[in-house]
Amino acid sequence: MPMDAANWRRFLFQACLNSVIPWMMVAWGTRAVDAGVATILNSTAPIFTFFLTLAITRHEAVTFRKLIGVVAGMAGICLIVGMQALAGLGEQLAAQIVLLLAAVCYAGAAIFGRAFKNLDPMAPAAGSLLCGAAILIPLSLVVDQPWTLAPSVNSLLALLGLAVFSTAFAFVIYFRLIQTLGSIGATAQAYLRVPIGVAAGVIFLGEQLSSTVWIGLACVVVGVAAMTIPERRTKPLDEAA
């Protein structure tokens, strides 16, 4: 782990952008928004990453193929969740805006994560989570008063699984992907959450898929492939213009 103050300031900023602020936004927003709408809104991070990169940072090539990938992936998510979920857009507007702002935070975190390209992915993963814990633990003591709670064994096991595999281990992979695939490619994982959940339901729960879901899965696969498979010869959109 680096010991200099500059890297720890970056870890703190990354923690706020990728964990503390968006997680609280999602936790608050999903209390008022239906799960389908929340899933769609929470999957928009690649869109914001693409346009922030194109309009502001330009730290990596923004190609037409990546744009196609962003659009195809989002279309696939809408088809999998169900187009009827879009009917809920505009209701509980404040909560929906907060969920979109959380996705913007994820996009900013993916772009800022390039600052750790010279570090082992384990370092920003550990550093940002430590900083996030340093902020959230005191807040939880004031707001949640955990000593008044009585979680079940299943809840504690779920918490442990989420903490170790879905957060700590996932963050190491995430920072590695930022180094290898770039910001836009790394945020493609937002499109993969729903299909993986659907696949788990089919394999472990015997669920059946409609034709619309199959089309949505195909769109997600095409979209993620277009966003992540490297191109030998690319021409950025801003240069093409």
Secondary structure, DSSP 8 states (H G I E B T S, - for coil): ---SHHHHHHHHHHHIIIIIHHHHHHHHHTTTS-HHHHHHHHT-HHHHHHHHIIIII--S---HHHHHHHHHHHHHHHHHH-GGGGGGTTTTHHHHHHHHHHHHHHHHHHHHGGGGTTS-THHHHHHHHHHHHHHHHHHHHHHT-GGG----HHHHHHHHHIIIIIIIIHHHHHHHHHHHHHHHHHTTHHHHHHHHHHHHHHHHH-----HHHHHHHHHHHHHHHHHHS--SS---HHHH-
